[in-house]
Amino acid sequence: MPPVKRKRAPAAAAATPMTVDSDEEYTEDGAAGNSDDENMNRLTEKFSMGTYARKKKPTASRDPVSHLFKNRDFSDLELKPDHEKRPLWIEPYKGRIILESFNPLFKLAEGFLIEIAEPQSRVSRIHEYTITAHSLFAAVSIGLTTSDIIYKLDQFSKTPLPDNLRNFIIQSTKSFGKVRLVLKHTKYYLESQDPAVLQKLLRDPVIGPLRIDEAEGFTKEKAPKMGGVVIPGTKTAAGAKEAVQQPDKAKEDDDAEAQAEQMTATLLEEDDDDEEQDQVHSFEIHAQSVEAVSKRCRHPDVDLPLTEEYDFNNDDHNANLEIDLKPAAQIRPYQEQALSKMFGNGRARSGIIVLPCGAGKTLVGITAACTVRKGVIVLCTSAMSVNQWKDEFVKWSNVNPDDIARFTADKKDQFTGNTGIVISTYSMVTQSKNRSHDSQKVMNFIEEREWGLMVLDEVHVVPAEMFKKVTYKIKAHSKLGLTATLLREDDKIQELNFLIGPKLYEANWQELSEQGHIAKVQCAEVWCSMTTEFYTEYLRQGSTTNKRGLLFTMNPKKFQACQYLIDYHEKRGDKIIVFSDNVYALKSYAVKLGKAFIYGETPNSERERILQNFKQNPAVNTIFLSKIGDTSLDLPEATCLIQISSHYGSRRQEAQRLGRILRAKRRNQEGFNAFFYSLVSKDTNEMYYSSKRQAFLVDQGYAFKVITHLQDIENFKGLAFSTAQERRELLQDVMLQSETAGEEEKIEGDLFSQGGVGRMGKGKRVKRAAGTLSELSGGRDMAYIEYNKSRNKELKKSNAFISKIKRTAARDRQKMKEVKDMLG
Ligand SMILES: Nc1ncnc2c1ncn2[C@@H]1O[C@H](COP(=O)(O)OP(=O)(O)OP(=O)(O)O)[C@@H](O)[C@H]1O
């Protein structure tokens, strides 16, 4: 190959990711360096600028556009001679990494970046990652070394590795992953490959006295061998190491694979050091000291955060659980990859696995249980999930159903053997007041024993305080957190790193949908103008009142759009879920349209009957759900989702709702698309919230179209609220509702409402593309006719009107009875 001259990076390419931006600004001359003394807040910091000083360049004279990029003009970055082959750009000031998804080395680079960095945005051509202290902690805890990280990053990068990033990696990894908390033969040990690190701990005034044995030296033994564990359900049942390095190999296109392999061979040297049989050294501490030691290790004076590992193969104190995956159960490549991060060195590492909604987190948890084969405790967010987890254990594994005990307000099963599986909710195990006698008995049983594995479902919604209680009360040797969105609106997600463990794996949503594991979804926001009378009332309400929310949700135009879309999709053979957080709206819409609805107060038997009918009865194609349906609900029949009211700007809720259709059974039919509509009242706060809600999904590569025209809606037969009289009546009904009717539903024990109202980092805005329903679903373009009658006169709350409302309510009740009769 002829020598390639150093080229300048194209400014636009380097600047592209900056459109999804953070609010921080860097300074030209560099911030203070990351010296050891400045490590105080490092655990919660992002990569900071370090000492890298930017060379000044004469931008103005160079070309007419560079100055537009201001400080983000990276056109003077030095490029390596063969930069075209390399897939990464590294922004020198903040350590942001841009990955080209069209590069032949994309797969390899992506696998590596997931291990060392946080994915920020993964749209179709360009993915953005950030290296943080947390992501490096995770990298080190799954076995990567400082030199692995620096070497591979440099090899993949088109530009020389910035010094400040290199220093940051060295500084961070110097302390991370150096000490492990290992529970072996029911005893706790602090273990390290480096005896000097243990010496440092013993010199510490807090940790030193907590050592149990008074001996001079340390216990010395061979380090665990990588890849020594067999994960059930994998085709080859091979060691984990193979799964780590060769994901999805069979699926890759042959040519591209050969090309990538050839390039990799030239660019990367194989690192064969993994097999090295190092010695490990350890000393013992008391079980009661674990929390104090772990806390002290995170203190800046010590700065050696512990990773947790469980040597379950050598635990003969705790009884073995008879459990294996059924022979028919085949875990998918990404599930195997995620699990291989957990069991990569033959032990169980505690940490968090992030998989999209509907991608099968339950099976990942079950497979982990089948690997550890000791007592398991599973904690979920609701009693409904508890039942689903039990069903899934029975479906996927050969465990004796009598070995599964549910612990909820209604069910307090006990398992019969020496050990078993307990499935409960976070609220059940953390509630401390007013426990019934039975419930206290079960709780004592849970607290008195050791558990091999604790599976923590939907970890992102559980408040840190609750986690602390859980981890304090339940003695589990390993913890596996499962979530779809490592996202909290209150930014408390970082605490999970310490309470559970680092993130072990995070899958790419678009990749999974390309591979057919989750459905392809067309997302659209339908803009519904407010009718004049509703808008006038809306403007009259104070900005703090709940009535505003009720008005934009009950907007007749929105109702009509909902009715139209239900009809449109029912005719296409879709099964539709309509979501509303507001119970008044939920009931009003459902009753008016003659559909069944479920909300927090719907009794279990009725819920099950409705869901069963939705799944099996061809006459029941649409159901209305409150936020109780946001998570866990497994309805693979659902192919279309319409959202009429939502919880402010919660990105987490938006993603989880989308999850209800990602598991669509028909996802592998040719040309199949699921549909996700958000109905938004124009020129109201709802538009603002809606754009905030979409930010996470947009970062996962989903494009939201805007629909402003619904074809022929004015000629839709039986369109609700088509007369001024009906709209006035609706408005009057809305205005008669109490302030609380405008609130979102409150469900007892519901953890999701506790996450804080959607606050999102500054600068996170969503771009919408104009679109029509026809583009999404193959229909023709639609002319949307805005209702534009002159302003309605104010209605008085006359007795006559109120009695009319009552008549309407009686009619609605009759309709509801008919729906119930239809459901049988
Ligand atoms: N390896 C697999 N083979 C076949 N089916 C699978 C596999 N993994 C998961 N599934 C199926 O995919 C569906 C979704 O799984 P699951 O309910 O565990 O998703 P989830 O990730 O927990 O979603 P959510 O976050 O929405 O609760 C289920 O019907 C499950 O049986």
The ligand as an SDF file (V2000), in Angstrom:
LIG
                    3D

 31 33  0  0  0  0  0  0  0  0999 V2000
  -34.1450  -17.1460   23.7130 N   0  0  0  0  0  0  0  0  0  0  0  0
  -35.4360  -17.0010   23.5040 C   0  0  0  0  0  0  0  0  0  0  0  0
  -36.0820  -17.8400   22.6920 N   0  0  0  0  0  0  0  0  0  0  0  0
  -37.4140  -17.6960   22.4630 C   0  0  0  0  0  0  0  0  0  0  0  0
  -38.1920  -16.7520   23.0250 N   0  0  0  0  0  0  0  0  0  0  0  0
  -37.6070  -15.8690   23.8470 C   0  0  0  0  0  0  0  0  0  0  0  0
  -36.2040  -15.9460   24.1360 C   0  0  0  0  0  0  0  0  0  0  0  0
  -35.9120  -14.9400   24.9940 N   0  0  0  0  0  0  0  0  0  0  0  0
  -37.0670  -14.2910   25.2290 C   0  0  0  0  0  0  0  0  0  0  0  0
  -38.0810  -14.8250   24.5510 N   0  0  0  0  0  0  0  0  0  0  0  0
  -39.4870  -14.3710   24.5490 C   0  0  0  0  0  0  0  0  0  0  0  0
  -39.5020  -12.9710   24.3250 O   0  0  0  0  0  0  0  0  0  0  0  0
  -40.5960  -12.3800   25.0170 C   0  0  0  0  0  0  0  0  0  0  0  0
  -40.1280  -11.2020   25.8450 C   0  0  0  0  0  0  0  0  0  0  0  0
  -39.3730  -11.6540   26.9600 O   0  0  0  0  0  0  0  0  0  0  0  0
  -39.4160  -10.9240   28.3720 P   0  0  0  0  0  0  0  0  0  0  0  0
  -40.8120  -10.7850   28.8540 O   0  0  0  0  0  0  0  0  0  0  0  0
  -38.4430  -11.5790   29.2500 O   0  0  0  0  0  0  0  0  0  0  0  0
  -38.8860   -9.5120   27.9540 O   0  0  0  0  0  0  0  0  0  0  0  0
  -38.2960   -8.3770   28.8500 P   0  0  0  0  0  0  0  0  0  0  0  0
  -36.9770   -8.0700   28.2860 O   0  0  0  0  0  0  0  0  0  0  0  0
  -38.3890   -8.7330   30.2870 O   0  0  0  0  0  0  0  0  0  0  0  0
  -39.2740   -7.1890   28.5300 O   0  0  0  0  0  0  0  0  0  0  0  0
  -39.8320   -5.9870   29.4560 P   0  0  0  0  0  0  0  0  0  0  0  0
  -38.6950   -5.0950   29.7930 O   0  0  0  0  0  0  0  0  0  0  0  0
  -40.7720   -5.3120   28.5160 O   0  0  0  0  0  0  0  0  0  0  0  0
  -40.5060   -6.6110   30.6270 O   0  0  0  0  0  0  0  0  0  0  0  0
  -41.2370  -13.4650   25.8710 C   0  0  0  0  0  0  0  0  0  0  0  0
  -42.3950  -13.9240   25.2070 O   0  0  0  0  0  0  0  0  0  0  0  0
  -40.1720  -14.5370   25.9070 C   0  0  0  0  0  0  0  0  0  0  0  0
  -40.7240  -15.8150   26.0590 O   0  0  0  0  0  0  0  0  0  0  0  0
  1  2  1  0
  2  3  1  0
  2  7  2  0
  3  4  2  0
  4  5  1  0
  5  6  2  0
  6  7  1  0
  6 10  1  0
  7  8  1  0
  8  9  2  0
  9 10  1  0
 10 11  1  0
 11 12  1  0
 11 30  1  0
 12 13  1  0
 13 14  1  0
 13 28  1  0
 14 15  1  0
 15 16  1  0
 16 17  2  0
 16 18  1  0
 16 19  1  0
 19 20  1  0
 20 21  2  0
 20 22  1  0
 20 23  1  0
 23 24  1  0
 24 25  2  0
 24 26  1  0
 24 27  1  0
 28 29  1  0
 28 30  1  0
 30 31  1  0
M  END
$$$$
